[in-house]
Amino acid sequence: MAFQSETLTDEELATITGYQIPSKHIQWLVENRWEFVLTGARRPIVGRLYARMKLAGVKPVAGNVEAEVWTLDLSKVS
């Protein structure tokens, strides 16, 4: 099983946006209100989890992501 990067590949961005050129990826991302960062080479970087949420129709906001709080419960260990 191949390891998936935390960010989308250029090919995946091309599939989503319908464009091959990074400047067109950027244009599409801006027009469709997707968040991204640019590399030093002006290539857009989109997080994989963010993209999955957007494509599923979930509005990705900080409130959607909650850290699971847990404590060690040794009371059930004999």
PDB file of N, CA, C and O in Angstrom:
ATOM      1  N   MET A   1       0.850  -1.182   0.000  1.00  0.00           N
ATOM      2  CA  MET A   1       0.000   0.000   0.000  1.00  0.00           C
ATOM      3  C   MET A   1       0.890   1.238   0.000  1.00  0.00           C
ATOM      4  O   MET A   1       1.788   1.355   0.834  1.00  0.00           O
ATOM      5  N   ALA A   2       0.653   2.148  -0.916  1.00  0.00           N
ATOM      6  CA  ALA A   2       1.462   3.347  -1.047  1.00  0.00           C
ATOM      7  C   ALA A   2       1.072   4.381   0.005  1.00  0.00           C
ATOM      8  O   ALA A   2      -0.097   4.514   0.366  1.00  0.00           O
ATOM      9  N   PHE A   3       2.067   5.102   0.482  1.00  0.00           N
ATOM     10  CA  PHE A   3       1.849   6.166   1.457  1.00  0.00           C
ATOM     11  C   PHE A   3       1.301   7.399   0.756  1.00  0.00           C
ATOM     12  O   PHE A   3       1.843   7.827  -0.263  1.00  0.00           O
ATOM     13  N   GLN A   4       0.223   7.975   1.298  1.00  0.00           N
ATOM     14  CA  GLN A   4      -0.330   9.200   0.722  1.00  0.00           C
ATOM     15  C   GLN A   4       0.236  10.398   1.465  1.00  0.00           C
ATOM     16  O   GLN A   4       0.301  10.407   2.694  1.00  0.00           O
ATOM     17  N   SER A   5       0.639  11.391   0.719  1.00  0.00           N
ATOM     18  CA  SER A   5       1.146  12.627   1.285  1.00  0.00           C
ATOM     19  C   SER A   5       0.014  13.377   1.986  1.00  0.00           C
ATOM     20  O   SER A   5      -1.162  13.150   1.699  1.00  0.00           O
ATOM     21  N   GLU A   6       0.369  14.251   2.885  1.00  0.00           N
ATOM     22  CA  GLU A   6      -0.618  15.091   3.569  1.00  0.00           C
ATOM     23  C   GLU A   6      -1.144  16.189   2.646  1.00  0.00           C
ATOM     24  O   GLU A   6      -2.114  16.867   2.985  1.00  0.00           O
ATOM     25  N   THR A   7      -0.521  16.369   1.496  1.00  0.00           N
ATOM     26  CA  THR A   7      -0.960  17.390   0.550  1.00  0.00           C
ATOM     27  C   THR A   7      -1.281  16.748  -0.799  1.00  0.00           C
ATOM     28  O   THR A   7      -0.777  15.673  -1.124  1.00  0.00           O
ATOM     29  N   LEU A   8      -2.120  17.419  -1.570  1.00  0.00           N
ATOM     30  CA  LEU A   8      -2.493  16.914  -2.882  1.00  0.00           C
ATOM     31  C   LEU A   8      -1.338  17.034  -3.857  1.00  0.00           C
ATOM     32  O   LEU A   8      -0.536  17.965  -3.777  1.00  0.00           O
ATOM     33  N   THR A   9      -1.260  16.092  -4.770  1.00  0.00           N
ATOM     34  CA  THR A   9      -0.246  16.147  -5.822  1.00  0.00           C
ATOM     35  C   THR A   9      -0.719  17.095  -6.926  1.00  0.00           C
ATOM     36  O   THR A   9      -1.882  17.497  -6.964  1.00  0.00           O
ATOM     37  N   ASP A  10       0.205  17.440  -7.816  1.00  0.00           N
ATOM     38  CA  ASP A  10      -0.166  18.276  -8.967  1.00  0.00           C
ATOM     39  C   ASP A  10      -1.241  17.588  -9.804  1.00  0.00           C
ATOM     40  O   ASP A  10      -2.145  18.244 -10.323  1.00  0.00           O
ATOM     41  N   GLU A  11      -1.142  16.275  -9.934  1.00  0.00           N
ATOM     42  CA  GLU A  11      -2.126  15.530 -10.722  1.00  0.00           C
ATOM     43  C   GLU A  11      -3.511  15.588 -10.063  1.00  0.00           C
ATOM     44  O   GLU A  11      -4.524  15.735 -10.746  1.00  0.00           O
ATOM     45  N   GLU A  12      -3.543  15.473  -8.745  1.00  0.00           N
ATOM     46  CA  GLU A  12      -4.825  15.552  -8.039  1.00  0.00           C
ATOM     47  C   GLU A  12      -5.431  16.949  -8.155  1.00  0.00           C
ATOM     48  O   GLU A  12      -6.643  17.092  -8.322  1.00  0.00           O
ATOM     49  N   LEU A  13      -4.590  17.974  -8.067  1.00  0.00           N
ATOM     50  CA  LEU A  13      -5.085  19.341  -8.262  1.00  0.00           C
ATOM     51  C   LEU A  13      -5.627  19.518  -9.673  1.00  0.00           C
ATOM     52  O   LEU A  13      -6.642  20.185  -9.873  1.00  0.00           O
ATOM     53  N   ALA A  14      -4.954  18.924 -10.648  1.00  0.00           N
ATOM     54  CA  ALA A  14      -5.423  19.008 -12.032  1.00  0.00           C
ATOM     55  C   ALA A  14      -6.773  18.319 -12.183  1.00  0.00           C
ATOM     56  O   ALA A  14      -7.641  18.810 -12.905  1.00  0.00           O
ATOM     57  N   THR A  15      -6.959  17.188 -11.509  1.00  0.00           N
ATOM     58  CA  THR A  15      -8.240  16.477 -11.574  1.00  0.00           C
ATOM     59  C   THR A  15      -9.356  17.322 -10.976  1.00  0.00           C
ATOM     60  O   THR A  15     -10.450  17.396 -11.534  1.00  0.00           O
ATOM     61  N   ILE A  16      -9.080  17.956  -9.845  1.00  0.00           N
ATOM     62  CA  ILE A  16     -10.108  18.768  -9.171  1.00  0.00           C
ATOM     63  C   ILE A  16     -10.405  20.038  -9.951  1.00  0.00           C
ATOM     64  O   ILE A  16     -11.568  20.388 -10.150  1.00  0.00           O
ATOM     65  N   THR A  17      -9.358  20.730 -10.394  1.00  0.00           N
ATOM     66  CA  THR A  17      -9.556  22.033 -11.030  1.00  0.00           C
ATOM     67  C   THR A  17      -9.862  21.940 -12.521  1.00  0.00           C
ATOM     68  O   THR A  17     -10.490  22.836 -13.085  1.00  0.00           O
ATOM     69  N   GLY A  18      -9.423  20.866 -13.158  1.00  0.00           N
ATOM     70  CA  GLY A  18      -9.596  20.739 -14.600  1.00  0.00           C
ATOM     71  C   GLY A  18      -8.493  21.418 -15.384  1.00  0.00           C
ATOM     72  O   GLY A  18      -8.575  21.512 -16.608  1.00  0.00           O
ATOM     73  N   TYR A  19      -7.455  21.895 -14.698  1.00  0.00           N
ATOM     74  CA  TYR A  19      -6.345  22.597 -15.349  1.00  0.00           C
ATOM     75  C   TYR A  19      -5.028  21.921 -15.023  1.00  0.00           C
ATOM     76  O   TYR A  19      -4.890  21.286 -13.978  1.00  0.00           O
ATOM     77  N   GLN A  20      -4.054  22.058 -15.923  1.00  0.00           N
ATOM     78  CA  GLN A  20      -2.719  21.494 -15.730  1.00  0.00           C
ATOM     79  C   GLN A  20      -1.719  22.522 -15.202  1.00  0.00           C
ATOM     80  O   GLN A  20      -0.741  22.159 -14.549  1.00  0.00           O
ATOM     81  N   ILE A  21      -1.958  23.790 -15.481  1.00  0.00           N
ATOM     82  CA  ILE A  21      -1.001  24.850 -15.169  1.00  0.00           C
ATOM     83  C   ILE A  21      -1.239  25.377 -13.749  1.00  0.00           C
ATOM     84  O   ILE A  21      -2.375  25.687 -13.391  1.00  0.00           O
ATOM     85  N   PRO A  22      -0.170  25.481 -12.932  1.00  0.00           N
ATOM     86  CA  PRO A  22      -0.336  25.956 -11.551  1.00  0.00           C
ATOM     87  C   PRO A  22      -1.043  27.304 -11.422  1.00  0.00           C
ATOM     88  O   PRO A  22      -1.810  27.498 -10.478  1.00  0.00           O
ATOM     89  N   SER A  23      -0.810  28.229 -12.334  1.00  0.00           N
ATOM     90  CA  SER A  23      -1.492  29.528 -12.240  1.00  0.00           C
ATOM     91  C   SER A  23      -2.999  29.369 -12.414  1.00  0.00           C
ATOM     92  O   SER A  23      -3.775  30.124 -11.829  1.00  0.00           O
ATOM     93  N   LYS A  24      -3.415  28.395 -13.211  1.00  0.00           N
ATOM     94  CA  LYS A  24      -4.840  28.113 -13.381  1.00  0.00           C
ATOM     95  C   LYS A  24      -5.392  27.390 -12.152  1.00  0.00           C
ATOM     96  O   LYS A  24      -6.546  27.596 -11.776  1.00  0.00           O
ATOM     97  N   HIS A  25      -4.565  26.537 -11.521  1.00  0.00           N
ATOM     98  CA  HIS A  25      -4.975  25.919 -10.258  1.00  0.00           C
ATOM     99  C   HIS A  25      -5.294  27.018  -9.248  1.00  0.00           C
ATOM    100  O   HIS A  25      -6.327  26.982  -8.580  1.00  0.00           O
ATOM    101  N   ILE A  26      -4.392  27.998  -9.147  1.00  0.00           N
ATOM    102  CA  ILE A  26      -4.561  29.100  -8.202  1.00  0.00           C
ATOM    103  C   ILE A  26      -5.840  29.859  -8.511  1.00  0.00           C
ATOM    104  O   ILE A  26      -6.621  30.159  -7.607  1.00  0.00           O
ATOM    105  N   GLN A  27      -6.058  30.170  -9.774  1.00  0.00           N
ATOM    106  CA  GLN A  27      -7.262  30.900 -10.177  1.00  0.00           C
ATOM    107  C   GLN A  27      -8.519  30.132  -9.765  1.00  0.00           C
ATOM    108  O   GLN A  27      -9.447  30.718  -9.207  1.00  0.00           O
ATOM    109  N   TRP A  28      -8.553  28.839 -10.034  1.00  0.00           N
ATOM    110  CA  TRP A  28      -9.708  28.012  -9.693  1.00  0.00           C
ATOM    111  C   TRP A  28      -9.900  27.953  -8.177  1.00  0.00           C
ATOM    112  O   TRP A  28     -11.021  28.085  -7.685  1.00  0.00           O
ATOM    113  N   LEU A  29      -8.824  27.759  -7.451  1.00  0.00           N
ATOM    114  CA  LEU A  29      -8.901  27.671  -5.990  1.00  0.00           C
ATOM    115  C   LEU A  29      -9.453  28.959  -5.388  1.00  0.00           C
ATOM    116  O   LEU A  29     -10.282  28.916  -4.479  1.00  0.00           O
ATOM    117  N   VAL A  30      -8.998  30.100  -5.890  1.00  0.00           N
ATOM    118  CA  VAL A  30      -9.491  31.395  -5.403  1.00  0.00           C
ATOM    119  C   VAL A  30     -10.970  31.564  -5.737  1.00  0.00           C
ATOM    120  O   VAL A  30     -11.763  31.940  -4.874  1.00  0.00           O
ATOM    121  N   GLU A  31     -11.342  31.289  -6.981  1.00  0.00           N
ATOM    122  CA  GLU A  31     -12.737  31.452  -7.412  1.00  0.00           C
ATOM    123  C   GLU A  31     -13.694  30.542  -6.637  1.00  0.00           C
ATOM    124  O   GLU A  31     -14.854  30.898  -6.424  1.00  0.00           O
ATOM    125  N   ASN A  32     -13.213  29.378  -6.218  1.00  0.00           N
ATOM    126  CA  ASN A  32     -14.059  28.421  -5.506  1.00  0.00           C
ATOM    127  C   ASN A  32     -13.851  28.449  -3.991  1.00  0.00           C
ATOM    128  O   ASN A  32     -14.321  27.573  -3.264  1.00  0.00           O
ATOM    129  N   ARG A  33     -13.141  29.468  -3.542  1.00  0.00           N
ATOM    130  CA  ARG A  33     -12.927  29.735  -2.111  1.00  0.00           C
ATOM    131  C   ARG A  33     -12.258  28.579  -1.370  1.00  0.00           C
ATOM    132  O   ARG A  33     -12.660  28.219  -0.264  1.00  0.00           O
ATOM    133  N   TRP A  34     -11.247  28.014  -1.988  1.00  0.00           N
ATOM    134  CA  TRP A  34     -10.443  26.977  -1.333  1.00  0.00           C
ATOM    135  C   TRP A  34      -9.230  27.649  -0.709  1.00  0.00           C
ATOM    136  O   TRP A  34      -8.659  28.573  -1.290  1.00  0.00           O
ATOM    137  N   GLU A  35      -8.839  27.195   0.459  1.00  0.00           N
ATOM    138  CA  GLU A  35      -7.644  27.719   1.103  1.00  0.00           C
ATOM    139  C   GLU A  35      -6.433  26.927   0.628  1.00  0.00           C
ATOM    140  O   GLU A  35      -6.507  25.715   0.427  1.00  0.00           O
ATOM    141  N   PHE A  36      -5.330  27.622   0.454  1.00  0.00           N
ATOM    142  CA  PHE A  36      -4.098  26.993  -0.008  1.00  0.00           C
ATOM    143  C   PHE A  36      -2.933  27.897   0.362  1.00  0.00           C
ATOM    144  O   PHE A  36      -3.125  29.056   0.727  1.00  0.00           O
ATOM    145  N   VAL A  37      -1.747  27.368   0.266  1.00  0.00           N
ATOM    146  CA  VAL A  37      -0.532  28.166   0.428  1.00  0.00           C
ATOM    147  C   VAL A  37       0.294  27.994  -0.830  1.00  0.00           C
ATOM    148  O   VAL A  37       0.138  27.019  -1.565  1.00  0.00           O
ATOM    149  N   LEU A  38       1.168  28.945  -1.066  1.00  0.00           N
ATOM    150  CA  LEU A  38       2.027  28.891  -2.246  1.00  0.00           C
ATOM    151  C   LEU A  38       3.448  28.532  -1.851  1.00  0.00           C
ATOM    152  O   LEU A  38       3.959  28.995  -0.831  1.00  0.00           O
ATOM    153  N   THR A  39       4.077  27.705  -2.666  1.00  0.00           N
ATOM    154  CA  THR A  39       5.492  27.408  -2.468  1.00  0.00           C
ATOM    155  C   THR A  39       6.301  28.587  -2.997  1.00  0.00           C
ATOM    156  O   THR A  39       5.747  29.522  -3.575  1.00  0.00           O
ATOM    157  N   GLY A  40       7.597  28.534  -2.797  1.00  0.00           N
ATOM    158  CA  GLY A  40       8.474  29.571  -3.343  1.00  0.00           C
ATOM    159  C   GLY A  40       8.424  29.623  -4.862  1.00  0.00           C
ATOM    160  O   GLY A  40       8.722  30.655  -5.464  1.00  0.00           O
ATOM    161  N   ALA A  41       8.046  28.507  -5.480  1.00  0.00           N
ATOM    162  CA  ALA A  41       7.935  28.439  -6.942  1.00  0.00           C
ATOM    163  C   ALA A  41       6.523  28.799  -7.415  1.00  0.00           C
ATOM    164  O   ALA A  41       6.186  28.597  -8.581  1.00  0.00           O
ATOM    165  N   ARG A  42       5.702  29.333  -6.504  1.00  0.00           N
ATOM    166  CA  ARG A  42       4.325  29.765  -6.796  1.00  0.00           C
ATOM    167  C   ARG A  42       3.438  28.605  -7.238  1.00  0.00           C
ATOM    168  O   ARG A  42       2.618  28.756  -8.145  1.00  0.00           O
ATOM    169  N   ARG A  43       3.601  27.456  -6.602  1.00  0.00           N
ATOM    170  CA  ARG A  43       2.730  26.299  -6.835  1.00  0.00           C
ATOM    171  C   ARG A  43       1.813  26.190  -5.623  1.00  0.00           C
ATOM    172  O   ARG A  43       2.278  26.297  -4.488  1.00  0.00           O
ATOM    173  N   PRO A  44       0.517  25.978  -5.844  1.00  0.00           N
ATOM    174  CA  PRO A  44      -0.404  25.881  -4.714  1.00  0.00           C
ATOM    175  C   PRO A  44      -0.280  24.550  -3.975  1.00  0.00           C
ATOM    176  O   PRO A  44      -0.093  23.495  -4.582  1.00  0.00           O
ATOM    177  N   ILE A  45      -0.389  24.629  -2.662  1.00  0.00           N
ATOM    178  CA  ILE A  45      -0.366  23.442  -1.817  1.00  0.00           C
ATOM    179  C   ILE A  45      -1.711  23.389  -1.093  1.00  0.00           C
ATOM    180  O   ILE A  45      -2.110  24.345  -0.427  1.00  0.00           O
ATOM    181  N   VAL A  46      -2.409  22.248  -1.235  1.00  0.00           N
ATOM    182  CA  VAL A  46      -3.713  22.046  -0.603  1.00  0.00           C
ATOM    183  C   VAL A  46      -3.615  20.804   0.273  1.00  0.00           C
ATOM    184  O   VAL A  46      -3.146  19.758  -0.176  1.00  0.00           O
ATOM    185  N   GLY A  47      -4.052  20.916   1.509  1.00  0.00           N
ATOM    186  CA  GLY A  47      -4.031  19.780   2.419  1.00  0.00           C
ATOM    187  C   GLY A  47      -5.043  18.718   2.006  1.00  0.00           C
ATOM    188  O   GLY A  47      -6.151  19.029   1.569  1.00  0.00           O
ATOM    189  N   ARG A  48      -4.638  17.457   2.155  1.00  0.00           N
ATOM    190  CA  ARG A  48      -5.496  16.334   1.757  1.00  0.00           C
ATOM    191  C   ARG A  48      -6.785  16.286   2.584  1.00  0.00           C
ATOM    192  O   ARG A  48      -7.865  16.104   2.023  1.00  0.00           O
ATOM    193  N   LEU A  49      -6.687  16.445   3.894  1.00  0.00           N
ATOM    194  CA  LEU A  49      -7.874  16.404   4.744  1.00  0.00           C
ATOM    195  C   LEU A  49      -8.817  17.561   4.401  1.00  0.00           C
ATOM    196  O   LEU A  49     -10.033  17.381   4.342  1.00  0.00           O
ATOM    197  N   TYR A  50      -8.247  18.745   4.177  1.00  0.00           N
ATOM    198  CA  TYR A  50      -9.049  19.913   3.791  1.00  0.00           C
ATOM    199  C   TYR A  50      -9.798  19.623   2.495  1.00  0.00           C
ATOM    200  O   TYR A  50     -10.995  19.894   2.394  1.00  0.00           O
ATOM    201  N   ALA A  51      -9.101  19.075   1.506  1.00  0.00           N
ATOM    202  CA  ALA A  51      -9.728  18.777   0.211  1.00  0.00           C
ATOM    203  C   ALA A  51     -10.850  17.762   0.378  1.00  0.00           C
ATOM    204  O   ALA A  51     -11.908  17.905  -0.236  1.00  0.00           O
ATOM    205  N   ARG A  52     -10.634  16.735   1.203  1.00  0.00           N
ATOM    206  CA  ARG A  52     -11.681  15.734   1.416  1.00  0.00           C
ATOM    207  C   ARG A  52     -12.918  16.362   2.030  1.00  0.00           C
ATOM    208  O   ARG A  52     -14.044  16.043   1.649  1.00  0.00           O
ATOM    209  N   MET A  53     -12.701  17.255   2.981  1.00  0.00           N
ATOM    210  CA  MET A  53     -13.843  17.922   3.619  1.00  0.00           C
ATOM    211  C   MET A  53     -14.581  18.806   2.616  1.00  0.00           C
ATOM    212  O   MET A  53     -15.810  18.779   2.556  1.00  0.00           O
ATOM    213  N   LYS A  54     -13.847  19.586   1.833  1.00  0.00           N
ATOM    214  CA  LYS A  54     -14.471  20.460   0.833  1.00  0.00           C
ATOM    215  C   LYS A  54     -15.278  19.645  -0.178  1.00  0.00           C
ATOM    216  O   LYS A  54     -16.405  20.005  -0.516  1.00  0.00           O
ATOM    217  N   LEU A  55     -14.699  18.557  -0.653  1.00  0.00           N
ATOM    218  CA  LEU A  55     -15.375  17.737  -1.658  1.00  0.00           C
ATOM    219  C   LEU A  55     -16.586  17.015  -1.079  1.00  0.00           C
ATOM    220  O   LEU A  55     -17.498  16.646  -1.820  1.00  0.00           O
ATOM    221  N   ALA A  56     -16.604  16.812   0.227  1.00  0.00           N
ATOM    222  CA  ALA A  56     -17.747  16.170   0.884  1.00  0.00           C
ATOM    223  C   ALA A  56     -18.827  17.168   1.266  1.00  0.00           C
ATOM    224  O   ALA A  56     -19.882  16.786   1.773  1.00  0.00           O
ATOM    225  N   GLY A  57     -18.563  18.457   1.021  1.00  0.00           N
ATOM    226  CA  GLY A  57     -19.556  19.475   1.343  1.00  0.00           C
ATOM    227  C   GLY A  57     -19.503  19.949   2.780  1.00  0.00           C
ATOM    228  O   GLY A  57     -20.422  20.623   3.244  1.00  0.00           O
ATOM    229  N   VAL A  58     -18.437  19.605   3.494  1.00  0.00           N
ATOM    230  CA  VAL A  58     -18.267  20.048   4.878  1.00  0.00           C
ATOM    231  C   VAL A  58     -17.430  21.308   4.854  1.00  0.00           C
ATOM    232  O   VAL A  58     -16.391  21.360   4.195  1.00  0.00           O
ATOM    233  N   LYS A  59     -17.886  22.332   5.578  1.00  0.00           N
ATOM    234  CA  LYS A  59     -17.124  23.576   5.622  1.00  0.00           C
ATOM    235  C   LYS A  59     -15.981  23.413   6.609  1.00  0.00           C
ATOM    236  O   LYS A  59     -16.215  23.389   7.817  1.00  0.00           O
ATOM    237  N   PRO A  60     -14.748  23.302   6.122  1.00  0.00           N
ATOM    238  CA  PRO A  60     -13.615  23.101   7.015  1.00  0.00           C
ATOM    239  C   PRO A  60     -13.293  24.370   7.797  1.00  0.00           C
ATOM    240  O   PRO A  60     -12.843  25.364   7.226  1.00  0.00           O
ATOM    241  N   VAL A  61     -13.521  24.330   9.078  1.00  0.00           N
ATOM    242  CA  VAL A  61     -13.156  25.435   9.966  1.00  0.00           C
ATOM    243  C   VAL A  61     -12.478  24.838  11.190  1.00  0.00           C
ATOM    244  O   VAL A  61     -12.590  23.640  11.450  1.00  0.00           O
ATOM    245  N   ALA A  62     -11.787  25.667  11.926  1.00  0.00           N
ATOM    246  CA  ALA A  62     -11.052  25.175  13.097  1.00  0.00           C
ATOM    247  C   ALA A  62     -11.984  24.485  14.081  1.00  0.00           C
ATOM    248  O   ALA A  62     -11.557  23.563  14.776  1.00  0.00           O
ATOM    249  N   GLY A  63     -13.233  24.898  14.161  1.00  0.00           N
ATOM    250  CA  GLY A  63     -14.189  24.298  15.081  1.00  0.00           C
ATOM    251  C   GLY A  63     -14.562  22.871  14.712  1.00  0.00           C
ATOM    252  O   GLY A  63     -15.029  22.120  15.568  1.00  0.00           O
ATOM    253  N   ASN A  64     -14.366  22.479  13.455  1.00  0.00           N
ATOM    254  CA  ASN A  64     -14.678  21.115  13.016  1.00  0.00           C
ATOM    255  C   ASN A  64     -13.669  20.106  13.538  1.00  0.00           C
ATOM    256  O   ASN A  64     -13.967  18.918  13.662  1.00  0.00           O
ATOM    257  N   VAL A  65     -12.485  20.587  13.839  1.00  0.00           N
ATOM    258  CA  VAL A  65     -11.415  19.701  14.255  1.00  0.00           C
ATOM    259  C   VAL A  65     -11.214  19.850  15.754  1.00  0.00           C
ATOM    260  O   VAL A  65     -10.837  20.915  16.244  1.00  0.00           O
ATOM    261  N   GLU A  66     -11.466  18.790  16.454  1.00  0.00           N
ATOM    262  CA  GLU A  66     -11.284  18.808  17.893  1.00  0.00           C
ATOM    263  C   GLU A  66     -10.308  17.708  18.279  1.00  0.00           C
ATOM    264  O   GLU A  66     -10.384  16.581  17.791  1.00  0.00           O
ATOM    265  N   ALA A  67      -9.402  18.060  19.156  1.00  0.00           N
ATOM    266  CA  ALA A  67      -8.472  17.050  19.646  1.00  0.00           C
ATOM    267  C   ALA A  67      -9.223  16.141  20.607  1.00  0.00           C
ATOM    268  O   ALA A  67      -9.982  16.599  21.460  1.00  0.00           O
ATOM    269  N   GLU A  68      -8.998  14.867  20.450  1.00  0.00           N
ATOM    270  CA  GLU A  68      -9.645  13.906  21.340  1.00  0.00           C
ATOM    271  C   GLU A  68      -8.940  13.967  22.692  1.00  0.00           C
ATOM    272  O   GLU A  68      -7.730  13.764  22.790  1.00  0.00           O
ATOM    273  N   VAL A  69      -9.712  14.248  23.713  1.00  0.00           N
ATOM    274  CA  VAL A  69      -9.155  14.310  25.055  1.00  0.00           C
ATOM    275  C   VAL A  69      -9.364  12.971  25.721  1.00  0.00           C
ATOM    276  O   VAL A  69     -10.477  12.444  25.719  1.00  0.00           O
ATOM    277  N   TRP A  70      -8.321  12.418  26.286  1.00  0.00           N
ATOM    278  CA  TRP A  70      -8.440  11.141  26.949  1.00  0.00           C
ATOM    279  C   TRP A  70      -7.544  11.134  28.182  1.00  0.00           C
ATOM    280  O   TRP A  70      -6.591  11.905  28.292  1.00  0.00           O
ATOM    281  N   THR A  71      -7.873  10.268  29.075  1.00  0.00           N
ATOM    282  CA  THR A  71      -7.047  10.068  30.250  1.00  0.00           C
ATOM    283  C   THR A  71      -6.824   8.579  30.427  1.00  0.00           C
ATOM    284  O   THR A  71      -7.627   7.762  29.978  1.00  0.00           O
ATOM    285  N   LEU A  72      -5.762   8.245  31.062  1.00  0.00           N
ATOM    286  CA  LEU A  72      -5.440   6.855  31.318  1.00  0.00           C
ATOM    287  C   LEU A  72      -6.327   6.347  32.455  1.00  0.00           C
ATOM    288  O   LEU A  72      -6.252   6.860  33.572  1.00  0.00           O
ATOM    289  N   ASP A  73      -7.160   5.351  32.184  1.00  0.00           N
ATOM    290  CA  ASP A  73      -8.072   4.797  33.185  1.00  0.00           C
ATOM    291  C   ASP A  73      -7.615   3.393  33.542  1.00  0.00           C
ATOM    292  O   ASP A  73      -7.846   2.444  32.792  1.00  0.00           O
ATOM    293  N   LEU A  74      -6.977   3.269  34.671  1.00  0.00           N
ATOM    294  CA  LEU A  74      -6.468   1.978  35.121  1.00  0.00           C
ATOM    295  C   LEU A  74      -7.449   1.262  36.048  1.00  0.00           C
ATOM    296  O   LEU A  74      -7.139   0.188  36.563  1.00  0.00           O
ATOM    297  N   SER A  75      -8.612   1.837  36.263  1.00  0.00           N
ATOM    298  CA  SER A  75      -9.561   1.252  37.190  1.00  0.00           C
ATOM    299  C   SER A  75     -10.101  -0.097  36.713  1.00  0.00           C
ATOM    300  O   SER A  75     -10.568  -0.892  37.529  1.00  0.00           O
ATOM    301  N   LYS A  76     -10.048  -0.363  35.430  1.00  0.00           N
ATOM    302  CA  LYS A  76     -10.592  -1.609  34.899  1.00  0.00           C
ATOM    303  C   LYS A  76      -9.525  -2.693  34.703  1.00  0.00           C
ATOM    304  O   LYS A  76      -9.816  -3.792  34.229  1.00  0.00           O
ATOM    305  N   VAL A  77      -8.302  -2.364  35.072  1.00  0.00           N
ATOM    306  CA  VAL A  77      -7.204  -3.303  34.932  1.00  0.00           C
ATOM    307  C   VAL A  77      -7.073  -4.086  36.238  1.00  0.00           C
ATOM    308  O   VAL A  77      -7.016  -3.500  37.319  1.00  0.00           O
ATOM    309  N   SER A  78      -7.027  -5.395  36.130  1.00  0.00           N
ATOM    310  CA  SER A  78      -6.904  -6.181  37.363  1.00  0.00           C
ATOM    311  C   SER A  78      -5.525  -6.732  37.559  1.00  0.00           C
ATOM    312  O   SER A  78      -5.268  -7.414  38.551  1.00  0.00           O
TER     313      SER A  78
END
